[in-house]
Amino acid sequence: MSIQFKSKQRGMSFLGLLFVGGFLAVTGVIAAQIVPTAIEYQAIYKAANKSREGSTVGEVRAIFDRAAAIDNISSITGKDLEVTKNGDKIVVSFAYQREIHLAGPGYLTLKYAGRTK
């Protein structure tokens, strides 16, 4: 007498596949909109570090504005920088936010802040 076991099917149903595919598509679209803002943040941080070369507040802001023009930074200008002095070092701080429209009345708000060392 031989015993035969029924093998269970494995895998994902069509509806499960549609759900996972839709989730991945929505996640990809949102990530594609977030990545440029993160790259812009890195450019702003680099420009803020470069602007520390100035000796006055006006020079620091002018250096930042020149670097922002080169790197195509539009979220923040030299007027938005907070320039302080910590001992003998110049510290440049900045903060801004970006909104990404998701759907209907829904927005994703990203708040960025940075400070040079």
N, CA, C and O atoms as CSV, one atom per row, in Angstrom:
chain,resi,resn,atom,element,x,y,z
A,1,MET,N,N,0.829,-1.151,0.000
A,1,MET,CA,C,0.000,0.000,0.000
A,1,MET,C,C,0.894,1.241,0.000
A,1,MET,O,O,1.723,1.425,0.891
A,2,SER,N,N,0.715,2.068,-0.991
A,2,SER,CA,C,1.525,3.285,-1.069
A,2,SER,C,C,0.662,4.498,-0.700
A,2,SER,O,O,-0.512,4.592,-1.060
A,3,ILE,N,N,1.281,5.401,0.019
A,3,ILE,CA,C,0.574,6.611,0.456
A,3,ILE,C,C,1.045,7.762,-0.424
A,3,ILE,O,O,2.246,7.988,-0.570
A,4,GLN,N,N,0.119,8.473,-0.995
A,4,GLN,CA,C,0.453,9.633,-1.813
A,4,GLN,C,C,0.025,10.897,-1.068
A,4,GLN,O,O,-1.111,11.019,-0.610
A,5,PHE,N,N,0.956,11.817,-0.965
A,5,PHE,CA,C,0.658,13.093,-0.317
A,5,PHE,C,C,0.303,14.118,-1.377
A,5,PHE,O,O,0.939,14.199,-2.428
A,6,LYS,N,N,-0.720,14.891,-1.082
A,6,LYS,CA,C,-1.063,15.981,-1.996
A,6,LYS,C,C,-0.119,17.147,-1.728
A,6,LYS,O,O,0.032,17.593,-0.591
A,7,SER,N,N,0.496,17.619,-2.768
A,7,SER,CA,C,1.385,18.772,-2.583
A,7,SER,C,C,0.560,20.046,-2.655
A,7,SER,O,O,-0.321,20.187,-3.503
A,8,LYS,N,N,0.857,20.962,-1.761
A,8,LYS,CA,C,0.143,22.226,-1.746
A,8,LYS,C,C,0.778,23.166,-2.759
A,8,LYS,O,O,1.990,23.151,-2.975
A,9,GLN,N,N,-0.053,23.967,-3.364
A,9,GLN,CA,C,0.480,24.948,-4.299
A,9,GLN,C,C,1.160,26.051,-3.517
A,9,GLN,O,O,0.725,26.444,-2.435
A,10,ARG,N,N,2.220,26.526,-4.090
A,10,ARG,CA,C,2.957,27.618,-3.470
A,10,ARG,C,C,2.999,28.768,-4.444
A,10,ARG,O,O,2.951,28.574,-5.659
A,11,GLY,N,N,3.088,29.945,-3.915
A,11,GLY,CA,C,3.182,31.110,-4.778
A,11,GLY,C,C,2.196,32.177,-4.366
A,11,GLY,O,O,1.573,32.114,-3.306
A,12,MET,N,N,2.076,33.141,-5.222
A,12,MET,CA,C,1.258,34.295,-4.924
A,12,MET,C,C,0.065,34.314,-5.873
A,12,MET,O,O,0.190,33.978,-7.050
A,13,SER,N,N,-1.072,34.704,-5.357
A,13,SER,CA,C,-2.253,34.795,-6.205
A,13,SER,C,C,-2.141,36.029,-7.095
A,13,SER,O,O,-1.282,36.881,-6.866
A,14,PHE,N,N,-2.973,36.131,-8.076
A,14,PHE,CA,C,-2.960,37.267,-8.993
A,14,PHE,C,C,-3.276,38.558,-8.253
A,14,PHE,O,O,-2.644,39.586,-8.500
A,15,LEU,N,N,-4.243,38.513,-7.353
A,15,LEU,CA,C,-4.575,39.717,-6.584
A,15,LEU,C,C,-3.418,40.123,-5.670
A,15,LEU,O,O,-3.144,41.312,-5.506
A,16,GLY,N,N,-2.755,39.159,-5.088
A,16,GLY,CA,C,-1.580,39.464,-4.274
A,16,GLY,C,C,-0.478,40.095,-5.104
A,16,GLY,O,O,0.187,41.032,-4.664
A,17,LEU,N,N,-0.291,39.575,-6.305
A,17,LEU,CA,C,0.710,40.132,-7.213
A,17,LEU,C,C,0.358,41.568,-7.591
A,17,LEU,O,O,1.238,42.427,-7.635
A,18,LEU,N,N,-0.917,41.837,-7.865
A,18,LEU,CA,C,-1.348,43.205,-8.178
A,18,LEU,C,C,-1.126,44.137,-6.990
A,18,LEU,O,O,-0.675,45.269,-7.164
A,19,PHE,N,N,-1.438,43.669,-5.796
A,19,PHE,CA,C,-1.249,44.497,-4.606
A,19,PHE,C,C,0.224,44.833,-4.402
A,19,PHE,O,O,0.565,45.994,-4.178
A,20,VAL,N,N,1.092,43.845,-4.474
A,20,VAL,CA,C,2.529,44.074,-4.288
A,20,VAL,C,C,3.073,44.968,-5.393
A,20,VAL,O,O,3.872,45.864,-5.123
A,21,GLY,N,N,2.654,44.740,-6.625
A,21,GLY,CA,C,3.110,45.581,-7.738
A,21,GLY,C,C,2.663,47.021,-7.590
A,21,GLY,O,O,3.437,47.942,-7.854
A,22,GLY,N,N,1.417,47.228,-7.170
A,22,GLY,CA,C,0.919,48.587,-6.945
A,22,GLY,C,C,1.664,49.288,-5.828
A,22,GLY,O,O,2.005,50.466,-5.935
A,23,PHE,N,N,1.914,48.554,-4.753
A,23,PHE,CA,C,2.665,49.126,-3.632
A,23,PHE,C,C,4.074,49.531,-4.068
A,23,PHE,O,O,4.543,50.615,-3.722
A,24,LEU,N,N,4.743,48.671,-4.818
A,24,LEU,CA,C,6.090,48.986,-5.301
A,24,LEU,C,C,6.076,50.179,-6.258
A,24,LEU,O,O,6.995,50.997,-6.234
A,25,ALA,N,N,5.052,50.285,-7.092
A,25,ALA,CA,C,4.951,51.407,-8.026
A,25,ALA,C,C,4.769,52.730,-7.286
A,25,ALA,O,O,5.433,53.717,-7.604
A,26,VAL,N,N,3.872,52.752,-6.300
A,26,VAL,CA,C,3.642,53.974,-5.524
A,26,VAL,C,C,4.895,54.351,-4.741
A,26,VAL,O,O,5.262,55.525,-4.685
A,27,THR,N,N,5.546,53.375,-4.145
A,27,THR,CA,C,6.779,53.632,-3.403
A,27,THR,C,C,7.867,54.178,-4.330
A,27,THR,O,O,8.613,55.081,-3.950
A,28,GLY,N,N,7.955,53.637,-5.531
A,28,GLY,CA,C,8.952,54.105,-6.495
A,28,GLY,C,C,8.701,55.532,-6.943
A,28,GLY,O,O,9.645,56.306,-7.100
A,29,VAL,N,N,7.436,55.894,-7.154
A,29,VAL,CA,C,7.107,57.259,-7.567
A,29,VAL,C,C,7.452,58.250,-6.462
A,29,VAL,O,O,8.005,59.316,-6.734
A,30,ILE,N,N,7.132,57.907,-5.229
A,30,ILE,CA,C,7.444,58.803,-4.108
A,30,ILE,C,C,8.957,58.910,-3.928
A,30,ILE,O,O,9.476,60.005,-3.713
A,31,ALA,N,N,9.661,57.798,-4.011
A,31,ALA,CA,C,11.124,57.829,-3.873
A,31,ALA,C,C,11.760,58.651,-4.985
A,31,ALA,O,O,12.752,59.341,-4.751
A,32,ALA,N,N,11.208,58.588,-6.185
A,32,ALA,CA,C,11.753,59.362,-7.308
A,32,ALA,C,C,11.577,60.862,-7.085
A,32,ALA,O,O,12.322,61.661,-7.654
A,33,GLN,N,N,10.612,61.250,-6.274
A,33,GLN,CA,C,10.433,62.662,-5.956
A,33,GLN,C,C,11.246,63.089,-4.742
A,33,GLN,O,O,11.564,64.270,-4.605
A,34,ILE,N,N,11.585,62.169,-3.868
A,34,ILE,CA,C,12.357,62.500,-2.667
A,34,ILE,C,C,13.851,62.593,-2.972
A,34,ILE,O,O,14.539,63.445,-2.409
A,35,VAL,N,N,14.353,61.748,-3.837
A,35,VAL,CA,C,15.793,61.696,-4.116
A,35,VAL,C,C,16.347,63.048,-4.576
A,35,VAL,O,O,17.407,63.437,-4.084
A,36,PRO,N,N,15.699,63.795,-5.491
A,36,PRO,CA,C,16.258,65.095,-5.879
A,36,PRO,C,C,16.351,66.090,-4.722
A,36,PRO,O,O,17.269,66.909,-4.692
A,37,THR,N,N,15.415,66.033,-3.769
A,37,THR,CA,C,15.494,66.948,-2.628
A,37,THR,C,C,16.662,66.584,-1.721
A,37,THR,O,O,17.295,67.466,-1.142
A,38,ALA,N,N,16.950,65.293,-1.594
A,38,ALA,CA,C,18.106,64.870,-0.793
A,38,ALA,C,C,19.410,65.276,-1.475
A,38,ALA,O,O,20.365,65.663,-0.801
A,39,ILE,N,N,19.458,65.193,-2.787
A,39,ILE,CA,C,20.655,65.621,-3.526
A,39,ILE,C,C,20.831,67.131,-3.391
A,39,ILE,O,O,21.952,67.619,-3.244
A,40,GLU,N,N,19.714,67.872,-3.440
A,40,GLU,CA,C,19.797,69.324,-3.273
A,40,GLU,C,C,20.280,69.678,-1.863
A,40,GLU,O,O,21.044,70.628,-1.695
A,41,TYR,N,N,19.842,68.922,-0.849
A,41,TYR,CA,C,20.317,69.159,0.517
A,41,TYR,C,C,21.839,69.009,0.594
A,41,TYR,O,O,22.514,69.816,1.233
A,42,GLN,N,N,22.372,67.981,-0.056
A,42,GLN,CA,C,23.820,67.788,-0.057
A,42,GLN,C,C,24.528,68.952,-0.738
A,42,GLN,O,O,25.591,69.375,-0.285
A,43,ALA,N,N,23.955,69.477,-1.821
A,43,ALA,CA,C,24.539,70.627,-2.511
A,43,ALA,C,C,24.487,71.869,-1.626
A,43,ALA,O,O,25.436,72.653,-1.608
A,44,ILE,N,N,23.391,72.059,-0.891
A,44,ILE,CA,C,23.280,73.203,0.017
A,44,ILE,C,C,24.308,73.098,1.133
A,44,ILE,O,O,24.941,74.090,1.494
A,45,TYR,N,N,24.476,71.898,1.680
A,45,TYR,CA,C,25.455,71.698,2.750
A,45,TYR,C,C,26.870,71.978,2.244
A,45,TYR,O,O,27.681,72.579,2.948
A,46,LYS,N,N,27.158,71.540,1.025
A,46,LYS,CA,C,28.481,71.783,0.437
A,46,LYS,C,C,28.694,73.283,0.210
A,46,LYS,O,O,29.780,73.800,0.476
A,47,ALA,N,N,27.665,73.983,-0.280
A,47,ALA,CA,C,27.772,75.423,-0.497
A,47,ALA,C,C,27.919,76.168,0.826
A,47,ALA,O,O,28.646,77.159,0.897
A,48,ALA,N,N,27.239,75.706,1.873
A,48,ALA,CA,C,27.368,76.341,3.186
A,48,ALA,C,C,28.774,76.159,3.738
A,48,ALA,O,O,29.323,77.081,4.340
A,49,ASN,N,N,29.367,74.982,3.541
A,49,ASN,CA,C,30.751,74.772,3.974
A,49,ASN,C,C,31.707,75.668,3.214
A,49,ASN,O,O,32.658,76.197,3.790
A,50,LYS,N,N,31.463,75.840,1.927
A,50,LYS,CA,C,32.333,76.696,1.121
A,50,LYS,C,C,32.189,78.155,1.524
A,50,LYS,O,O,33.156,78.915,1.476
A,51,SER,N,N,30.975,78.551,1.925
A,51,SER,CA,C,30.739,79.953,2.270
A,51,SER,C,C,31.420,80.360,3.571
A,51,SER,O,O,31.515,81.552,3.864
A,52,ARG,N,N,31.892,79.407,4.348
A,52,ARG,CA,C,32.605,79.733,5.592
A,52,ARG,C,C,33.918,80.457,5.334
A,52,ARG,O,O,34.530,80.981,6.265
A,53,GLU,N,N,34.354,80.490,4.088
A,53,GLU,CA,C,35.609,81.167,3.756
A,53,GLU,C,C,35.496,82.677,3.920
A,53,GLU,O,O,36.510,83.355,4.088
A,54,GLY,N,N,34.276,83.217,3.873
A,54,GLY,CA,C,34.088,84.658,4.028
A,54,GLY,C,C,34.366,85.106,5.449
A,54,GLY,O,O,34.272,84.324,6.395
A,55,SER,N,N,34.715,86.394,5.583
A,55,SER,CA,C,35.041,86.901,6.919
A,55,SER,C,C,33.902,87.730,7.513
A,55,SER,O,O,33.854,87.937,8.725
A,56,THR,N,N,32.996,88.200,6.677
A,56,THR,CA,C,31.842,88.950,7.168
A,56,THR,C,C,30.562,88.222,6.758
A,56,THR,O,O,30.577,87.311,5.930
A,57,VAL,N,N,29.463,88.649,7.359
A,57,VAL,CA,C,28.175,88.019,7.042
A,57,VAL,C,C,27.830,88.234,5.574
A,57,VAL,O,O,27.341,87.322,4.908
A,58,GLY,N,N,28.082,89.436,5.071
A,58,GLY,CA,C,27.799,89.728,3.669
A,58,GLY,C,C,28.620,88.867,2.726
A,58,GLY,O,O,28.104,88.382,1.720
A,59,GLU,N,N,29.892,88.674,3.042
A,59,GLU,CA,C,30.753,87.830,2.202
A,59,GLU,C,C,30.281,86.374,2.231
A,59,GLU,O,O,30.255,85.706,1.197
A,60,VAL,N,N,29.911,85.889,3.411
A,60,VAL,CA,C,29.446,84.508,3.539
A,60,VAL,C,C,28.209,84.302,2.673
A,60,VAL,O,O,28.109,83.304,1.959
A,61,ARG,N,N,27.269,85.241,2.732
A,61,ARG,CA,C,26.043,85.117,1.936
A,61,ARG,C,C,26.325,85.236,0.445
A,61,ARG,O,O,25.707,84.539,-0.361
A,62,ALA,N,N,27.257,86.118,0.068
A,62,ALA,CA,C,27.597,86.273,-1.353
A,62,ALA,C,C,28.264,85.006,-1.893
A,62,ALA,O,O,27.964,84.568,-3.004
A,63,ILE,N,N,29.164,84.424,-1.109
A,63,ILE,CA,C,29.824,83.182,-1.532
A,63,ILE,C,C,28.787,82.069,-1.681
A,63,ILE,O,O,28.839,81.289,-2.632
A,64,PHE,N,N,27.847,82.001,-0.740
A,64,PHE,CA,C,26.789,80.985,-0.834
A,64,PHE,C,C,25.939,81.199,-2.080
A,64,PHE,O,O,25.618,80.240,-2.783
A,65,ASP,N,N,25.571,82.450,-2.361
A,65,ASP,CA,C,24.742,82.726,-3.534
A,65,ASP,C,C,25.458,82.357,-4.836
A,65,ASP,O,O,24.824,81.863,-5.768
A,66,ARG,N,N,26.768,82.591,-4.908
A,66,ARG,CA,C,27.523,82.190,-6.109
A,66,ARG,C,C,27.547,80.668,-6.242
A,66,ARG,O,O,27.364,80.139,-7.338
A,67,ALA,N,N,27.768,79.970,-5.144
A,67,ALA,CA,C,27.771,78.498,-5.184
A,67,ALA,C,C,26.372,77.966,-5.499
A,67,ALA,O,O,26.238,76.958,-6.192
A,68,ALA,N,N,25.340,78.627,-5.003
A,68,ALA,CA,C,23.966,78.200,-5.275
A,68,ALA,C,C,23.628,78.387,-6.753
A,68,ALA,O,O,22.896,77.582,-7.328
A,69,ALA,N,N,24.153,79.438,-7.365
A,69,ALA,CA,C,23.906,79.653,-8.789
A,69,ALA,C,C,24.587,78.572,-9.627
A,69,ALA,O,O,24.040,78.131,-10.638
A,70,ILE,N,N,25.755,78.154,-9.218
A,70,ILE,CA,C,26.486,77.114,-9.951
A,70,ILE,C,C,25.784,75.767,-9.803
A,70,ILE,O,O,25.643,75.033,-10.781
A,71,ASP,N,N,25.340,75.434,-8.580
A,71,ASP,CA,C,24.730,74.127,-8.307
A,71,ASP,C,C,23.222,74.107,-8.531
A,71,ASP,O,O,22.570,73.097,-8.267
A,72,ASN,N,N,22.659,75.224,-9.019
A,72,ASN,CA,C,21.228,75.315,-9.313
A,72,ASN,C,C,20.374,75.036,-8.071
A,72,ASN,O,O,19.439,74.236,-8.118
A,73,ILE,N,N,20.702,75.697,-6.976
A,73,ILE,CA,C,19.963,75.565,-5.719
A,73,ILE,C,C,18.872,76.630,-5.710
A,73,ILE,O,O,19.158,77.821,-5.837
A,74,SER,N,N,17.619,76.196,-5.560
A,74,SER,CA,C,16.514,77.156,-5.580
A,74,SER,C,C,15.718,77.188,-4.280
A,74,SER,O,O,14.856,78.051,-4.117
A,75,SER,N,N,15.978,76.287,-3.366
A,75,SER,CA,C,15.186,76.200,-2.139
A,75,SER,C,C,15.584,77.222,-1.086
A,75,SER,O,O,14.784,77.549,-0.208
A,76,ILE,N,N,16.787,77.723,-1.160
A,76,ILE,CA,C,17.293,78.601,-0.113
A,76,ILE,C,C,18.269,79.593,-0.749
A,76,ILE,O,O,18.937,79.271,-1.731
A,77,THR,N,N,18.345,80.795,-0.185
A,77,THR,CA,C,19.271,81.811,-0.673
A,77,THR,C,C,20.195,82.239,0.456
A,77,THR,O,O,20.056,81.785,1.592
A,78,GLY,N,N,21.118,83.098,0.142
A,78,GLY,CA,C,22.048,83.586,1.151
A,78,GLY,C,C,21.354,84.342,2.266
A,78,GLY,O,O,21.833,84.342,3.400
A,79,LYS,N,N,20.229,84.990,1.967
A,79,LYS,CA,C,19.479,85.724,2.995
A,79,LYS,C,C,18.888,84.792,4.044
A,79,LYS,O,O,18.617,85.216,5.168
A,80,ASP,N,N,18.687,83.527,3.688
A,80,ASP,CA,C,18.072,82.560,4.605
A,80,ASP,C,C,19.076,81.916,5.559
A,80,ASP,O,O,18.684,81.173,6.458
A,81,LEU,N,N,20.349,82.191,5.376
A,81,LEU,CA,C,21.383,81.587,6.222
A,81,LEU,C,C,21.476,82.310,7.549
A,81,LEU,O,O,21.257,83.518,7.633
A,82,GLU,N,N,21.801,81.557,8.579
A,82,GLU,CA,C,22.092,82.137,9.891
A,82,GLU,C,C,23.590,81.988,10.119
A,82,GLU,O,O,24.103,80.877,10.248
A,83,VAL,N,N,24.282,83.116,10.166
A,83,VAL,CA,C,25.737,83.116,10.281
A,83,VAL,C,C,26.102,83.541,11.693
A,83,VAL,O,O,25.729,84.627,12.136
A,84,THR,N,N,26.832,82.685,12.403
A,84,THR,CA,C,27.292,82.985,13.761
A,84,THR,C,C,28.777,82.687,13.847
A,84,THR,O,O,29.361,82.082,12.949
A,85,LYS,N,N,29.368,83.120,14.936
A,85,LYS,CA,C,30.783,82.872,15.163
A,85,LYS,C,C,30.921,82.073,16.450
A,85,LYS,O,O,30.390,82.462,17.491
A,86,ASN,N,N,31.636,80.957,16.376
A,86,ASN,CA,C,31.870,80.102,17.528
A,86,ASN,C,C,33.372,80.082,17.770
A,86,ASN,O,O,34.102,79.330,17.125
A,87,GLY,N,N,33.823,80.904,18.691
A,87,GLY,CA,C,35.258,81.043,18.903
A,87,GLY,C,C,35.856,81.800,17.731
A,87,GLY,O,O,35.487,82.946,17.475
A,88,ASP,N,N,36.773,81.167,17.022
A,88,ASP,CA,C,37.360,81.805,15.841
A,88,ASP,C,C,36.797,81.231,14.541
A,88,ASP,O,O,37.248,81.608,13.460
A,89,LYS,N,N,35.816,80.323,14.629
A,89,LYS,CA,C,35.234,79.698,13.445
A,89,LYS,C,C,33.876,80.305,13.123
A,89,LYS,O,O,33.107,80.665,14.014
A,90,ILE,N,N,33.603,80.407,11.834
A,90,ILE,CA,C,32.294,80.863,11.379
A,90,ILE,C,C,31.407,79.635,11.208
A,90,ILE,O,O,31.805,78.652,10.582
A,91,VAL,N,N,30.199,79.700,11.771
A,91,VAL,CA,C,29.235,78.603,11.691
A,91,VAL,C,C,28.043,79.082,10.867
A,91,VAL,O,O,27.441,80.115,11.161
A,92,VAL,N,N,27.720,78.322,9.844
A,92,VAL,CA,C,26.593,78.660,8.965
A,92,VAL,C,C,25.497,77.626,9.197
A,92,VAL,O,O,25.725,76.424,9.054
A,93,SER,N,N,24.304,78.101,9.558
A,93,SER,CA,C,23.149,77.229,9.789
A,93,SER,C,C,22.067,77.552,8.770
A,93,SER,O,O,21.938,78.692,8.324
A,94,PHE,N,N,21.297,76.542,8.411
A,94,PHE,CA,C,20.189,76.741,7.487
A,94,PHE,C,C,19.083,75.757,7.804
A,94,PHE,O,O,19.320,74.689,8.369
A,95,ALA,N,N,17.877,76.134,7.433
A,95,ALA,CA,C,16.707,75.264,7.597
A,95,ALA,C,C,15.681,75.662,6.545
A,95,ALA,O,O,15.465,76.845,6.285
A,96,TYR,N,N,15.058,74.662,5.949
A,96,TYR,CA,C,14.026,74.905,4.944
A,96,TYR,C,C,13.162,73.661,4.832
A,96,TYR,O,O,13.491,72.611,5.383
A,97,GLN,N,N,12.061,73.790,4.118
A,97,GLN,CA,C,11.190,72.638,3.921
A,97,GLN,C,C,10.746,72.570,2.468
A,97,GLN,O,O,10.646,73.584,1.778
A,98,ARG,N,N,10.486,71.358,2.030
A,98,ARG,CA,C,9.989,71.098,0.671
A,98,ARG,C,C,8.702,70.299,0.781
A,98,ARG,O,O,8.580,69.414,1.628
A,99,GLU,N,N,7.754,70.613,-0.071
A,99,GLU,CA,C,6.490,69.880,-0.099
A,99,GLU,C,C,6.382,69.122,-1.409
A,99,GLU,O,O,6.668,69.658,-2.480
A,100,ILE,N,N,5.968,67.875,-1.312
A,100,ILE,CA,C,5.765,67.026,-2.482
A,100,ILE,C,C,4.289,66.667,-2.528
A,100,ILE,O,O,3.750,66.086,-1.585
A,101,HIS,N,N,3.643,67.014,-3.626
A,101,HIS,CA,C,2.215,66.715,-3.773
A,101,HIS,C,C,2.044,65.228,-4.047
A,101,HIS,O,O,2.630,64.693,-4.989
A,102,LEU,N,N,1.245,64.565,-3.227
A,102,LEU,CA,C,1.003,63.138,-3.410
A,102,LEU,C,C,-0.263,62.903,-4.219
A,102,LEU,O,O,-0.193,62.402,-5.342
A,103,ALA,N,N,-1.409,63.253,-3.672
A,103,ALA,CA,C,-2.681,63.076,-4.378
A,103,ALA,C,C,-3.742,63.912,-3.682
A,103,ALA,O,O,-3.788,63.974,-2.453
A,104,GLY,N,N,-4.587,64.549,-4.466
A,104,GLY,CA,C,-5.670,65.335,-3.892
A,104,GLY,C,C,-5.133,66.372,-2.924
A,104,GLY,O,O,-4.262,67.162,-3.289
A,105,PRO,N,N,-5.635,66.383,-1.700
A,105,PRO,CA,C,-5.150,67.354,-0.727
A,105,PRO,C,C,-3.923,66.862,0.056
A,105,PRO,O,O,-3.498,67.522,1.004
A,106,GLY,N,N,-3.358,65.727,-0.324
A,106,GLY,CA,C,-2.256,65.139,0.434
A,106,GLY,C,C,-0.895,65.611,-0.035
A,106,GLY,O,O,-0.599,65.594,-1.230
A,107,TYR,N,N,-0.073,66.030,0.906
A,107,TYR,CA,C,1.293,66.467,0.636
A,107,TYR,C,C,2.245,65.752,1.579
A,107,TYR,O,O,1.882,65.397,2.700
A,108,LEU,N,N,3.449,65.550,1.118
A,108,LEU,CA,C,4.528,65.043,1.956
A,108,LEU,C,C,5.463,66.211,2.213
A,108,LEU,O,O,6.036,66.761,1.272
A,109,THR,N,N,5.629,66.600,3.472
A,109,THR,CA,C,6.478,67.728,3.819
A,109,THR,C,C,7.801,67.202,4.360
A,109,THR,O,O,7.837,66.419,5.309
A,110,LEU,N,N,8.881,67.647,3.741
A,110,LEU,CA,C,10.226,67.273,4.161
A,110,LEU,C,C,10.897,68.504,4.764
A,110,LEU,O,O,10.990,69.543,4.110
A,111,LYS,N,N,11.357,68.396,5.985
A,111,LYS,CA,C,12.026,69.508,6.654
A,111,LYS,C,C,13.511,69.188,6.734
A,111,LYS,O,O,13.914,68.161,7.281
A,112,TYR,N,N,14.314,70.084,6.179
A,112,TYR,CA,C,15.763,69.911,6.171
A,112,TYR,C,C,16.390,71.014,7.029
A,112,TYR,O,O,15.947,72.162,7.003
A,113,ALA,N,N,17.405,70.654,7.771
A,113,ALA,CA,C,18.168,71.617,8.568
A,113,ALA,C,C,19.605,71.151,8.614
A,113,ALA,O,O,19.875,69.950,8.642
A,114,GLY,N,N,20.522,72.088,8.622
A,114,GLY,CA,C,21.931,71.727,8.662
A,114,GLY,C,C,22.755,72.817,9.293
A,114,GLY,O,O,22.315,73.958,9.435
A,115,ARG,N,N,23.955,72.445,9.668
A,115,ARG,CA,C,24.866,73.381,10.318
A,115,ARG,C,C,26.282,72.939,10.008
A,115,ARG,O,O,26.607,71.756,10.108
A,116,THR,N,N,27.116,73.879,9.636
A,116,THR,CA,C,28.514,73.543,9.359
A,116,THR,C,C,29.249,73.320,10.664
A,116,THR,O,O,28.843,73.807,11.719
A,117,LYS,N,N,30.328,72.583,10.574
A,117,LYS,CA,C,31.104,72.272,11.782
A,117,LYS,C,C,32.220,73.245,11.990
A,117,LYS,O,O,32.968,73.127,12.960
